[in-house]
Amino acid sequence: MGYCAYGSGEVVLKPGVDPDNVLDQMEPLLENAFCIECELSENGIQITDMENYYEEDIMEILNFLTPYITEGDIDYSGDDDCFWKFVFNQETQKWDEIDGDVYYTDDDLIQELERRGYKVSKVEA
C-alpha cells in the first residue's frame, strides 16, 4: 500500500534540448509509474504526482531528467500534513530532498512574515 501524497513541480530544460524527444524517452518510465504525469510547460516539463506516492518511481523520473535540465523542483504534501520537496542541485547534478518546512519565494511575503515576528531562513534553491 502506498503513502497518499500530492506533488507538483517543474524542470527547466537546457537550451537546445528537444522537449518532445525527452517526453518520448520518458514514456516507458511514466507507464510503470503510478499516478505520475508529465507535460510540456512554457519553461520545460511540468510534473504532477497524484494520490499514491512511491519514492522509487519519482526518483527514477527525476534522475532520468538530470542530464537534460538546468534547474527544477517538485513540492510534496502528504495526507498526514508532512511537507517535503526535491530540488535539483546544479553543482552536484543530483536531487536534494528537503523536509518539513514551508518555503516562500515572494520577497514581499517574506518581509511581511519577518515584520510579524516570524523567523525566516533564506535558502538558495
Phi and psi in radians as a Rosetta constraint file:
Dihedral C 1 N 2 CA 2 C 2 CIRCULARHARMONIC -1.544 0.35
Dihedral N 2 CA 2 C 2 N 3 CIRCULARHARMONIC 2.902 0.35
Dihedral C 2 N 3 CA 3 C 3 CIRCULARHARMONIC -1.541 0.35
Dihedral N 3 CA 3 C 3 N 4 CIRCULARHARMONIC 2.361 0.35
Dihedral C 3 N 4 CA 4 C 4 CIRCULARHARMONIC -1.466 0.35
Dihedral N 4 CA 4 C 4 N 5 CIRCULARHARMONIC 2.130 0.35
Dihedral C 4 N 5 CA 5 C 5 CIRCULARHARMONIC -2.734 0.35
Dihedral N 5 CA 5 C 5 N 6 CIRCULARHARMONIC 2.776 0.35
Dihedral C 5 N 6 CA 6 C 6 CIRCULARHARMONIC -2.174 0.35
Dihedral N 6 CA 6 C 6 N 7 CIRCULARHARMONIC 2.333 0.35
Dihedral C 6 N 7 CA 7 C 7 CIRCULARHARMONIC -2.333 0.35
Dihedral N 7 CA 7 C 7 N 8 CIRCULARHARMONIC 2.551 0.35
Dihedral C 7 N 8 CA 8 C 8 CIRCULARHARMONIC -2.648 0.35
Dihedral N 8 CA 8 C 8 N 9 CIRCULARHARMONIC 2.592 0.35
Dihedral C 8 N 9 CA 9 C 9 CIRCULARHARMONIC -3.104 0.35
Dihedral N 9 CA 9 C 9 N 10 CIRCULARHARMONIC -2.985 0.35
Dihedral C 9 N 10 CA 10 C 10 CIRCULARHARMONIC -2.587 0.35
Dihedral N 10 CA 10 C 10 N 11 CIRCULARHARMONIC 2.568 0.35
Dihedral C 10 N 11 CA 11 C 11 CIRCULARHARMONIC -2.029 0.35
Dihedral N 11 CA 11 C 11 N 12 CIRCULARHARMONIC 2.516 0.35
Dihedral C 11 N 12 CA 12 C 12 CIRCULARHARMONIC -1.780 0.35
Dihedral N 12 CA 12 C 12 N 13 CIRCULARHARMONIC 2.172 0.35
Dihedral C 12 N 13 CA 13 C 13 CIRCULARHARMONIC -1.381 0.35
Dihedral N 13 CA 13 C 13 N 14 CIRCULARHARMONIC 2.592 0.35
Dihedral C 13 N 14 CA 14 C 14 CIRCULARHARMONIC -1.136 0.35
Dihedral N 14 CA 14 C 14 N 15 CIRCULARHARMONIC 2.631 0.35
Dihedral C 14 N 15 CA 15 C 15 CIRCULARHARMONIC -1.002 0.35
Dihedral N 15 CA 15 C 15 N 16 CIRCULARHARMONIC 2.415 0.35
Dihedral C 15 N 16 CA 16 C 16 CIRCULARHARMONIC 1.545 0.35
Dihedral N 16 CA 16 C 16 N 17 CIRCULARHARMONIC -0.161 0.35
Dihedral C 16 N 17 CA 17 C 17 CIRCULARHARMONIC -1.375 0.35
Dihedral N 17 CA 17 C 17 N 18 CIRCULARHARMONIC 2.290 0.35
Dihedral C 17 N 18 CA 18 C 18 CIRCULARHARMONIC -1.438 0.35
Dihedral N 18 CA 18 C 18 N 19 CIRCULARHARMONIC 1.889 0.35
Dihedral C 18 N 19 CA 19 C 19 CIRCULARHARMONIC -1.087 0.35
Dihedral N 19 CA 19 C 19 N 20 CIRCULARHARMONIC -0.636 0.35
Dihedral C 19 N 20 CA 20 C 20 CIRCULARHARMONIC -1.118 0.35
Dihedral N 20 CA 20 C 20 N 21 CIRCULARHARMONIC -0.688 0.35
Dihedral C 20 N 21 CA 21 C 21 CIRCULARHARMONIC -1.119 0.35
Dihedral N 21 CA 21 C 21 N 22 CIRCULARHARMONIC -0.724 0.35
Dihedral C 21 N 22 CA 22 C 22 CIRCULARHARMONIC -1.096 0.35
Dihedral N 22 CA 22 C 22 N 23 CIRCULARHARMONIC -0.801 0.35
Dihedral C 22 N 23 CA 23 C 23 CIRCULARHARMONIC -1.096 0.35
Dihedral N 23 CA 23 C 23 N 24 CIRCULARHARMONIC -0.691 0.35
Dihedral C 23 N 24 CA 24 C 24 CIRCULARHARMONIC -1.068 0.35
Dihedral N 24 CA 24 C 24 N 25 CIRCULARHARMONIC -0.755 0.35
Dihedral C 24 N 25 CA 25 C 25 CIRCULARHARMONIC -1.179 0.35
Dihedral N 25 CA 25 C 25 N 26 CIRCULARHARMONIC -0.476 0.35
Dihedral C 25 N 26 CA 26 C 26 CIRCULARHARMONIC -1.382 0.35
Dihedral N 26 CA 26 C 26 N 27 CIRCULARHARMONIC -0.286 0.35
Dihedral C 26 N 27 CA 27 C 27 CIRCULARHARMONIC -0.871 0.35
Dihedral N 27 CA 27 C 27 N 28 CIRCULARHARMONIC -0.830 0.35
Dihedral C 27 N 28 CA 28 C 28 CIRCULARHARMONIC -1.063 0.35
Dihedral N 28 CA 28 C 28 N 29 CIRCULARHARMONIC -0.637 0.35
Dihedral C 28 N 29 CA 29 C 29 CIRCULARHARMONIC -1.149 0.35
Dihedral N 29 CA 29 C 29 N 30 CIRCULARHARMONIC -0.730 0.35
Dihedral C 29 N 30 CA 30 C 30 CIRCULARHARMONIC -1.193 0.35
Dihedral N 30 CA 30 C 30 N 31 CIRCULARHARMONIC -0.588 0.35
Dihedral C 30 N 31 CA 31 C 31 CIRCULARHARMONIC -1.157 0.35
Dihedral N 31 CA 31 C 31 N 32 CIRCULARHARMONIC -0.602 0.35
Dihedral C 31 N 32 CA 32 C 32 CIRCULARHARMONIC -1.449 0.35
Dihedral N 32 CA 32 C 32 N 33 CIRCULARHARMONIC -0.396 0.35
Dihedral C 32 N 33 CA 33 C 33 CIRCULARHARMONIC -1.409 0.35
Dihedral N 33 CA 33 C 33 N 34 CIRCULARHARMONIC 2.518 0.35
Dihedral C 33 N 34 CA 34 C 34 CIRCULARHARMONIC -1.626 0.35
Dihedral N 34 CA 34 C 34 N 35 CIRCULARHARMONIC 2.013 0.35
Dihedral C 34 N 35 CA 35 C 35 CIRCULARHARMONIC 1.198 0.35
Dihedral N 35 CA 35 C 35 N 36 CIRCULARHARMONIC 0.490 0.35
Dihedral C 35 N 36 CA 36 C 36 CIRCULARHARMONIC -1.901 0.35
Dihedral N 36 CA 36 C 36 N 37 CIRCULARHARMONIC 2.261 0.35
Dihedral C 36 N 37 CA 37 C 37 CIRCULARHARMONIC -2.139 0.35
Dihedral N 37 CA 37 C 37 N 38 CIRCULARHARMONIC 2.518 0.35
Dihedral C 37 N 38 CA 38 C 38 CIRCULARHARMONIC -2.298 0.35
Dihedral N 38 CA 38 C 38 N 39 CIRCULARHARMONIC 2.396 0.35
Dihedral C 38 N 39 CA 39 C 39 CIRCULARHARMONIC -2.564 0.35
Dihedral N 39 CA 39 C 39 N 40 CIRCULARHARMONIC 2.748 0.35
Dihedral C 39 N 40 CA 40 C 40 CIRCULARHARMONIC -1.162 0.35
Dihedral N 40 CA 40 C 40 N 41 CIRCULARHARMONIC 2.472 0.35
Dihedral C 40 N 41 CA 41 C 41 CIRCULARHARMONIC -2.197 0.35
Dihedral N 41 CA 41 C 41 N 42 CIRCULARHARMONIC -3.132 0.35
Dihedral C 41 N 42 CA 42 C 42 CIRCULARHARMONIC -1.068 0.35
Dihedral N 42 CA 42 C 42 N 43 CIRCULARHARMONIC -0.667 0.35
Dihedral C 42 N 43 CA 43 C 43 CIRCULARHARMONIC -1.781 0.35
Dihedral N 43 CA 43 C 43 N 44 CIRCULARHARMONIC -0.190 0.35
Dihedral C 43 N 44 CA 44 C 44 CIRCULARHARMONIC 3.003 0.35
Dihedral N 44 CA 44 C 44 N 45 CIRCULARHARMONIC -2.039 0.35
Dihedral C 44 N 45 CA 45 C 45 CIRCULARHARMONIC -2.264 0.35
Dihedral N 45 CA 45 C 45 N 46 CIRCULARHARMONIC 2.224 0.35
Dihedral C 45 N 46 CA 46 C 46 CIRCULARHARMONIC -1.556 0.35
Dihedral N 46 CA 46 C 46 N 47 CIRCULARHARMONIC 2.336 0.35
Dihedral C 46 N 47 CA 47 C 47 CIRCULARHARMONIC -2.054 0.35
Dihedral N 47 CA 47 C 47 N 48 CIRCULARHARMONIC 2.297 0.35
Dihedral C 47 N 48 CA 48 C 48 CIRCULARHARMONIC -2.259 0.35
Dihedral N 48 CA 48 C 48 N 49 CIRCULARHARMONIC 2.265 0.35
Dihedral C 48 N 49 CA 49 C 49 CIRCULARHARMONIC -2.131 0.35
Dihedral N 49 CA 49 C 49 N 50 CIRCULARHARMONIC 2.047 0.35
Dihedral C 49 N 50 CA 50 C 50 CIRCULARHARMONIC -2.047 0.35
Dihedral N 50 CA 50 C 50 N 51 CIRCULARHARMONIC 2.563 0.35
Dihedral C 50 N 51 CA 51 C 51 CIRCULARHARMONIC 1.157 0.35
Dihedral N 51 CA 51 C 51 N 52 CIRCULARHARMONIC -1.671 0.35
Dihedral C 51 N 52 CA 52 C 52 CIRCULARHARMONIC -1.539 0.35
Dihedral N 52 CA 52 C 52 N 53 CIRCULARHARMONIC 2.173 0.35
Dihedral C 52 N 53 CA 53 C 53 CIRCULARHARMONIC -1.731 0.35
Dihedral N 53 CA 53 C 53 N 54 CIRCULARHARMONIC 2.183 0.35
Dihedral C 53 N 54 CA 54 C 54 CIRCULARHARMONIC -2.216 0.35
Dihedral N 54 CA 54 C 54 N 55 CIRCULARHARMONIC 1.913 0.35
Dihedral C 54 N 55 CA 55 C 55 CIRCULARHARMONIC -1.032 0.35
Dihedral N 55 CA 55 C 55 N 56 CIRCULARHARMONIC -0.617 0.35
Dihedral C 55 N 56 CA 56 C 56 CIRCULARHARMONIC -1.044 0.35
Dihedral N 56 CA 56 C 56 N 57 CIRCULARHARMONIC -0.713 0.35
Dihedral C 56 N 57 CA 57 C 57 CIRCULARHARMONIC -1.147 0.35
Dihedral N 57 CA 57 C 57 N 58 CIRCULARHARMONIC -0.859 0.35
Dihedral C 57 N 58 CA 58 C 58 CIRCULARHARMONIC -1.204 0.35
Dihedral N 58 CA 58 C 58 N 59 CIRCULARHARMONIC -0.646 0.35
Dihedral C 58 N 59 CA 59 C 59 CIRCULARHARMONIC -1.172 0.35
Dihedral N 59 CA 59 C 59 N 60 CIRCULARHARMONIC -0.611 0.35
Dihedral C 59 N 60 CA 60 C 60 CIRCULARHARMONIC -1.088 0.35
Dihedral N 60 CA 60 C 60 N 61 CIRCULARHARMONIC -0.718 0.35
Dihedral C 60 N 61 CA 61 C 61 CIRCULARHARMONIC -1.219 0.35
Dihedral N 61 CA 61 C 61 N 62 CIRCULARHARMONIC -0.802 0.35
Dihedral C 61 N 62 CA 62 C 62 CIRCULARHARMONIC -1.096 0.35
Dihedral N 62 CA 62 C 62 N 63 CIRCULARHARMONIC -0.732 0.35
Dihedral C 62 N 63 CA 63 C 63 CIRCULARHARMONIC -1.161 0.35
Dihedral N 63 CA 63 C 63 N 64 CIRCULARHARMONIC -0.602 0.35
Dihedral C 63 N 64 CA 64 C 64 CIRCULARHARMONIC -1.073 0.35
Dihedral N 64 CA 64 C 64 N 65 CIRCULARHARMONIC -0.704 0.35
Dihedral C 64 N 65 CA 65 C 65 CIRCULARHARMONIC -1.275 0.35
Dihedral N 65 CA 65 C 65 N 66 CIRCULARHARMONIC -0.356 0.35
Dihedral C 65 N 66 CA 66 C 66 CIRCULARHARMONIC -0.812 0.35
Dihedral N 66 CA 66 C 66 N 67 CIRCULARHARMONIC -0.857 0.35
Dihedral C 66 N 67 CA 67 C 67 CIRCULARHARMONIC -1.236 0.35
Dihedral N 67 CA 67 C 67 N 68 CIRCULARHARMONIC -0.178 0.35
Dihedral C 67 N 68 CA 68 C 68 CIRCULARHARMONIC -1.802 0.35
Dihedral N 68 CA 68 C 68 N 69 CIRCULARHARMONIC -0.072 0.35
Dihedral C 68 N 69 CA 69 C 69 CIRCULARHARMONIC -2.103 0.35
Dihedral N 69 CA 69 C 69 N 70 CIRCULARHARMONIC 2.789 0.35
Dihedral C 69 N 70 CA 70 C 70 CIRCULARHARMONIC -1.833 0.35
Dihedral N 70 CA 70 C 70 N 71 CIRCULARHARMONIC -0.477 0.35
Dihedral C 70 N 71 CA 71 C 71 CIRCULARHARMONIC -2.813 0.35
Dihedral N 71 CA 71 C 71 N 72 CIRCULARHARMONIC 2.883 0.35
Dihedral C 71 N 72 CA 72 C 72 CIRCULARHARMONIC 3.031 0.35
Dihedral N 72 CA 72 C 72 N 73 CIRCULARHARMONIC 2.751 0.35
Dihedral C 72 N 73 CA 73 C 73 CIRCULARHARMONIC -2.766 0.35
Dihedral N 73 CA 73 C 73 N 74 CIRCULARHARMONIC 2.743 0.35
Dihedral C 73 N 74 CA 74 C 74 CIRCULARHARMONIC -2.446 0.35
Dihedral N 74 CA 74 C 74 N 75 CIRCULARHARMONIC 2.177 0.35
Dihedral C 74 N 75 CA 75 C 75 CIRCULARHARMONIC -1.694 0.35
Dihedral N 75 CA 75 C 75 N 76 CIRCULARHARMONIC 2.440 0.35
Dihedral C 75 N 76 CA 76 C 76 CIRCULARHARMONIC -2.173 0.35
Dihedral N 76 CA 76 C 76 N 77 CIRCULARHARMONIC 2.568 0.35
Dihedral C 76 N 77 CA 77 C 77 CIRCULARHARMONIC -2.343 0.35
Dihedral N 77 CA 77 C 77 N 78 CIRCULARHARMONIC 2.278 0.35
Dihedral C 77 N 78 CA 78 C 78 CIRCULARHARMONIC -1.654 0.35
Dihedral N 78 CA 78 C 78 N 79 CIRCULARHARMONIC 2.873 0.35
Dihedral C 78 N 79 CA 79 C 79 CIRCULARHARMONIC -1.242 0.35
Dihedral N 79 CA 79 C 79 N 80 CIRCULARHARMONIC -0.130 0.35
Dihedral C 79 N 80 CA 80 C 80 CIRCULARHARMONIC -1.825 0.35
Dihedral N 80 CA 80 C 80 N 81 CIRCULARHARMONIC 0.405 0.35
Dihedral C 80 N 81 CA 81 C 81 CIRCULARHARMONIC 1.144 0.35
Dihedral N 81 CA 81 C 81 N 82 CIRCULARHARMONIC 0.434 0.35
Dihedral C 81 N 82 CA 82 C 82 CIRCULARHARMONIC -1.541 0.35
Dihedral N 82 CA 82 C 82 N 83 CIRCULARHARMONIC 2.513 0.35
Dihedral C 82 N 83 CA 83 C 83 CIRCULARHARMONIC -2.248 0.35
Dihedral N 83 CA 83 C 83 N 84 CIRCULARHARMONIC 2.434 0.35
Dihedral C 83 N 84 CA 84 C 84 CIRCULARHARMONIC -2.754 0.35
Dihedral N 84 CA 84 C 84 N 85 CIRCULARHARMONIC 2.920 0.35
Dihedral C 84 N 85 CA 85 C 85 CIRCULARHARMONIC -2.614 0.35
Dihedral N 85 CA 85 C 85 N 86 CIRCULARHARMONIC 2.719 0.35
Dihedral C 85 N 86 CA 86 C 86 CIRCULARHARMONIC -1.898 0.35
Dihedral N 86 CA 86 C 86 N 87 CIRCULARHARMONIC 2.246 0.35
Dihedral C 86 N 87 CA 87 C 87 CIRCULARHARMONIC -2.167 0.35
Dihedral N 87 CA 87 C 87 N 88 CIRCULARHARMONIC 2.298 0.35
Dihedral C 87 N 88 CA 88 C 88 CIRCULARHARMONIC -1.322 0.35
Dihedral N 88 CA 88 C 88 N 89 CIRCULARHARMONIC 2.180 0.35
Dihedral C 88 N 89 CA 89 C 89 CIRCULARHARMONIC -1.676 0.35
Dihedral N 89 CA 89 C 89 N 90 CIRCULARHARMONIC 1.945 0.35
Dihedral C 89 N 90 CA 90 C 90 CIRCULARHARMONIC -1.126 0.35
Dihedral N 90 CA 90 C 90 N 91 CIRCULARHARMONIC -0.585 0.35
Dihedral C 90 N 91 CA 91 C 91 CIRCULARHARMONIC -1.204 0.35
Dihedral N 91 CA 91 C 91 N 92 CIRCULARHARMONIC -0.780 0.35
Dihedral C 91 N 92 CA 92 C 92 CIRCULARHARMONIC -1.612 0.35
Dihedral N 92 CA 92 C 92 N 93 CIRCULARHARMONIC -0.222 0.35
Dihedral C 92 N 93 CA 93 C 93 CIRCULARHARMONIC 1.025 0.35
Dihedral N 93 CA 93 C 93 N 94 CIRCULARHARMONIC 0.646 0.35
Dihedral C 93 N 94 CA 94 C 94 CIRCULARHARMONIC -2.325 0.35
Dihedral N 94 CA 94 C 94 N 95 CIRCULARHARMONIC 2.931 0.35
Dihedral C 94 N 95 CA 95 C 95 CIRCULARHARMONIC -1.711 0.35
Dihedral N 95 CA 95 C 95 N 96 CIRCULARHARMONIC 2.185 0.35
Dihedral C 95 N 96 CA 96 C 96 CIRCULARHARMONIC -1.704 0.35
Dihedral N 96 CA 96 C 96 N 97 CIRCULARHARMONIC 2.409 0.35
Dihedral C 96 N 97 CA 97 C 97 CIRCULARHARMONIC -1.743 0.35
Dihedral N 97 CA 97 C 97 N 98 CIRCULARHARMONIC 2.240 0.35
Dihedral C 97 N 98 CA 98 C 98 CIRCULARHARMONIC -2.071 0.35
Dihedral N 98 CA 98 C 98 N 99 CIRCULARHARMONIC 2.197 0.35
Dihedral C 98 N 99 CA 99 C 99 CIRCULARHARMONIC -1.911 0.35
Dihedral N 99 CA 99 C 99 N 100 CIRCULARHARMONIC 2.649 0.35
Dihedral C 99 N 100 CA 100 C 100 CIRCULARHARMONIC 1.291 0.35
Dihedral N 100 CA 100 C 100 N 101 CIRCULARHARMONIC 0.063 0.35
Dihedral C 100 N 101 CA 101 C 101 CIRCULARHARMONIC -2.189 0.35
Dihedral N 101 CA 101 C 101 N 102 CIRCULARHARMONIC 2.755 0.35
Dihedral C 101 N 102 CA 102 C 102 CIRCULARHARMONIC -1.699 0.35
Dihedral N 102 CA 102 C 102 N 103 CIRCULARHARMONIC 2.363 0.35
Dihedral C 102 N 103 CA 103 C 103 CIRCULARHARMONIC -2.003 0.35
Dihedral N 103 CA 103 C 103 N 104 CIRCULARHARMONIC 2.355 0.35
Dihedral C 103 N 104 CA 104 C 104 CIRCULARHARMONIC -2.081 0.35
Dihedral N 104 CA 104 C 104 N 105 CIRCULARHARMONIC 2.479 0.35
Dihedral C 104 N 105 CA 105 C 105 CIRCULARHARMONIC -1.965 0.35
Dihedral N 105 CA 105 C 105 N 106 CIRCULARHARMONIC -0.173 0.35
Dihedral C 105 N 106 CA 106 C 106 CIRCULARHARMONIC -1.404 0.35
Dihedral N 106 CA 106 C 106 N 107 CIRCULARHARMONIC 1.975 0.35
Dihedral C 106 N 107 CA 107 C 107 CIRCULARHARMONIC -1.058 0.35
Dihedral N 107 CA 107 C 107 N 108 CIRCULARHARMONIC -0.649 0.35
Dihedral C 107 N 108 CA 108 C 108 CIRCULARHARMONIC -1.123 0.35
Dihedral N 108 CA 108 C 108 N 109 CIRCULARHARMONIC -0.716 0.35
Dihedral C 108 N 109 CA 109 C 109 CIRCULARHARMONIC -1.142 0.35
Dihedral N 109 CA 109 C 109 N 110 CIRCULARHARMONIC -0.723 0.35
Dihedral C 109 N 110 CA 110 C 110 CIRCULARHARMONIC -1.070 0.35
Dihedral N 110 CA 110 C 110 N 111 CIRCULARHARMONIC -0.774 0.35
Dihedral C 110 N 111 CA 111 C 111 CIRCULARHARMONIC -1.106 0.35
Dihedral N 111 CA 111 C 111 N 112 CIRCULARHARMONIC -0.677 0.35
Dihedral C 111 N 112 CA 112 C 112 CIRCULARHARMONIC -1.153 0.35
Dihedral N 112 CA 112 C 112 N 113 CIRCULARHARMONIC -0.728 0.35
Dihedral C 112 N 113 CA 113 C 113 CIRCULARHARMONIC -1.098 0.35
Dihedral N 113 CA 113 C 113 N 114 CIRCULARHARMONIC -0.729 0.35
Dihedral C 113 N 114 CA 114 C 114 CIRCULARHARMONIC -1.116 0.35
Dihedral N 114 CA 114 C 114 N 115 CIRCULARHARMONIC -0.714 0.35
Dihedral C 114 N 115 CA 115 C 115 CIRCULARHARMONIC -1.063 0.35
Dihedral N 115 CA 115 C 115 N 116 CIRCULARHARMONIC -0.602 0.35
Dihedral C 115 N 116 CA 116 C 116 CIRCULARHARMONIC -1.419 0.35
Dihedral N 116 CA 116 C 116 N 117 CIRCULARHARMONIC 0.000 0.35
Dihedral C 116 N 117 CA 117 C 117 CIRCULARHARMONIC 1.691 0.35
Dihedral N 117 CA 117 C 117 N 118 CIRCULARHARMONIC 0.072 0.35
Dihedral C 117 N 118 CA 118 C 118 CIRCULARHARMONIC -1.354 0.35
Dihedral N 118 CA 118 C 118 N 119 CIRCULARHARMONIC 2.509 0.35
Dihedral C 118 N 119 CA 119 C 119 CIRCULARHARMONIC -1.449 0.35
Dihedral N 119 CA 119 C 119 N 120 CIRCULARHARMONIC 2.162 0.35
Dihedral C 119 N 120 CA 120 C 120 CIRCULARHARMONIC -2.089 0.35
Dihedral N 120 CA 120 C 120 N 121 CIRCULARHARMONIC 2.162 0.35
Dihedral C 120 N 121 CA 121 C 121 CIRCULARHARMONIC -1.777 0.35
Dihedral N 121 CA 121 C 121 N 122 CIRCULARHARMONIC 2.319 0.35
Dihedral C 121 N 122 CA 122 C 122 CIRCULARHARMONIC -1.672 0.35
Dihedral N 122 CA 122 C 122 N 123 CIRCULARHARMONIC 2.266 0.35
Dihedral C 122 N 123 CA 123 C 123 CIRCULARHARMONIC -2.180 0.35
Dihedral N 123 CA 123 C 123 N 124 CIRCULARHARMONIC 2.328 0.35
Dihedral C 123 N 124 CA 124 C 124 CIRCULARHARMONIC -1.365 0.35
Dihedral N 124 CA 124 C 124 N 125 CIRCULARHARMONIC 2.211 0.35
